[in-house]
Amino acid sequence: MKYLSRFDPRSGLRYVLILQLVIAAVLIFSDVAEEFSNPFKNRVELPSGPVSPGDQRREYRTDRTDPTLFLKDEPQDLPVPANFSARLDFSVSELDEFGKVLLLSGQIETGDADRLNSYLSDMTEKPGLVALHSPGGRVSEALTIGQHLREAGVNTGVLAGSVCMSSCPYILAGGIDRLVSQKGVVGMHQHYYEQPRMIPVVFAVEGIQKGQGETMQHLIEMGIDPALMLYSLNTPPDQIYALVSDELIQTRLATQMIE
């Protein structure tokens, strides 16, 4: 009892506050460290140029299309911008093979699913194809867009000269028929799942696992082999793994490869 009488609640609160500040400092430091490259980290020299089986890893960029991925002067099925916009842009073109084509181009940001729904509602007729040209973006938004496209009963595709990377393949998965050109690129890598910053590691891991579960569930519901996730999980986020024809068909991400 003598020792208990000496206990000062204010000192206890002070120690708790100091401990919280230390934990916050550690989390902030680790958060900031992620924003800067580690100078001691081994840099992997990646090849350039079009991919081929066994040579499928390239540098991942979100600002523009890597022109070395395509053969020089190779014609595009429809014009796509070289630089990616900060969020999805929508445009309509006519192609003899598909009729009215709705192109989704740019990074995938919060609110793009609602914007696309409104755009589709305003179209006088359903597009014969929803073409994709995107470096990816927010995973949850891509999953929602893919679900909306499946509900709308449209076909999706990646045409010649276009890329669909990171979270974009989850939009591609939403098509009833999923067409991929031999001259287009579909690529995957590890994702950054959205979560509050400066949270304890245990909750961050829980959030990542939840995000991966939602992604696999989406693939299963769309009729895609969830083994597709292996290409994603085995590729660092600063790289992109470009799937070749056999991988696209075997996982059913593509229902048909086109010239």
N, C-alpha and C positions, 0 to 999 in steps of 0.2 A: 504493500500500500504506500510505503514511503516513496518508492520509485515512481509509482503512478501519479502521486501528487505533484511530482516535479515535471510531469509531461506538459509541454506548452503546445496547445493546438495550433497556434500561429507558426511555430517552428515546423510542425508537421506539414502544414499547408505550404510553407516556403520550400520544403524539400520536394514535395510533390510538384510544385510549379517548376523548380529547377530541373527535375527529372523530365517533365514534359517539354521544357525548352531544349534539353539535350536531345531527346528523341526527335523533336521537330527539326533541329539543326542537322541531325544525321540524315533524315529523310530529304530535307532540302538539298543537302550536299549531293546525295545520290541522284536526285532528280536533275540537278544542274549538270552533274557529270555525264548524264545520258545525252545532254544536248551538245556535248563536245566530243570530238573523236579522241580516242585514246592514242597518244603518240607512241606507246609501246606495243600497240596491237599490230599483229602481222597483217599487212595489206595483201589481199589476194588480187593478183593481176588477172583480170578477166579478158577473154578474147573478144573480138568485135566481128561484125559481119553476120550474115544470115546463119541461122542455127541448122544443125543436122543431128541425127541420133548420136547421143554421147557427147555432144558439144552444144549444150543447151542453156548454160548460165551466162547471163549478161548483166551489165550494170543497170540498176533500177533508177529511173528518172521520172519525176512528176511534172517537170516543166515543159518538156517537148518530146516528140517522138525521136527515137534514135534512128537517124537515116541509114546507118550501116546495117540495120536489120533486114533491109530490103535490097534486092538487086537494083543496080543503078538504072534509072530510066524505065523501071517496070511500071506499067500503067495501073492506075487505081480504078476500082469499080465505081467509086464516087469520090468527089473531092472532099478531103478531110484536112482540118487545120494542122500545121506542123507544131504549133504551140498549144498546150492545153489550157483552157479557161479554168478559172478558180472554182467553178461549179458547172453542172451539166448544162449544155446548150442543146436546143432542139431545132431541127431543120428538116424539111421534107424535100425529097427529090423523086424523080421518076426513073426507073430502070426497066428496060424491056422485060427482063427475066422475072422481076418481082412486082412490077407495078409501082405503087406508092411506097416509098421507103422513108421511114422516120429514123433519122440519125441522132443518137445520143452521144455527144462529144464533150469531153472535159472531165475534171475531177468530180467525184461524188461527194456532195456536202449535205448537211442536215437540211431538210425541207425539200430536197429534190424529188422525193417520191410524191409528195403532194403536188408539186409543180407539174410533174409528168402526168399525174392523174387528170389535172385540170386541162392540160394540153390535149390529151387523148380524148377527153370529153368534148372538146371544141372541134375536133376533126370531124368532117362530114362523113368520112368512111374509114373503116379500120385499115391500118397500113398492112400491106402484104408482107412487110419485113420491118423489124426494129433492128437497125444496124448499130453496132457499138464501136466507139473509138475513145478509150478512156484508160488513164494510168491507175484507176482505182480511187479509193478514198474511204469514207466511213463504211465500215462493214455492215453495221445494222441498217443503214440506209440502202445499201446494195441488196441486202436480203429482202427488205420491204419492196423495193422496185421489182425484184425478180418474182415475188409472190403476186404483185399487182399484174404483171405481164402474163403470168400463167392464168390468172382469173379472167383477163381480157381475151385469152385464147389467141394470142399472136405468136408469130415465129420470130426468132432472134437470129442474129448472125454477125460474124466478123468477116468483113470483105477484104479484098486485096488492098494492101497498103494501110490497113487499119490494125490497131492493137487493142487488146482487152486484157488488162493486167491487174494483179493484186486482188481487190475485191470485185472488180468488174465481172469475172467469170460467174459470180453468183447471180448477176443479172442475166447473163447468157443462159444460165441454167433454167431460167423461168420460161423460155420459149417452148411452144408445143413441138415444133421442129427447130433444131439448132444447127445452123449451117456455118461452117468455118472454111474460109478459103485457104488453099495451100500457100497462098501468098500473104496471108494475114498472120498475126501473132497472138496467141493466148498464153499468158504467163501467170505464175503463182509464186508466192513467198510467204514467210511468216508475217502475221498481221499485228498491228497495234489495236487492240480492242479498247473502245472508249471506256474510261473510268476516271473518277476524280483523282487529281494529283495529290501528293503528300498524304497518302493513306498507308496504314501498316501493310507490310509485305504479304501477310496472310490473307488480307482482304483483296489485295491486287491479284494474287494467284487465283483466288476464288473467282474473281471477275473474269480473268482470262479463260479459266476452265469453263465457266458458264458461256462465254462468247463462243468458244470452240464447240461446245455442245449444241448451241443454237445454229451454228454454221453447218454442222453435220446433219442436224435434223432437217434443215432446209434442203440439203442435197438429197437426202433420202426421200423427202416429200416430192421433190422434182423428178425423181426417178434416176438420179445420178449415183454412181457407185461412190460411197463415202471414202473409199480408198484414195480418191482424188486428193484428199487432205494430206496424204503422205508427201506429195510434191510440194505442198505449201509448208508443212512442218519441217522439212529437211532443207529448206532454202533460207538463208539469212535475209533480214528485211532490206538490206542494201543491195541485194541481188534479185534477179528475176529468173525463174526457171521456165523456159518456153517449151510448152508441150508439143510433141510431134504428132503426126496423124494417128499412129497406132494408139498412143496414150489417150488422145481425145475420143477416139471411137470406143476403145475398150472400157473407159470409165463412163461412157455415154454422155459426156459433156457435149460432144458433137454427135448429132444423129446422121450427119452427112458431111463429107469433105467435098468441096467444089474447087474448080480450077480458078 
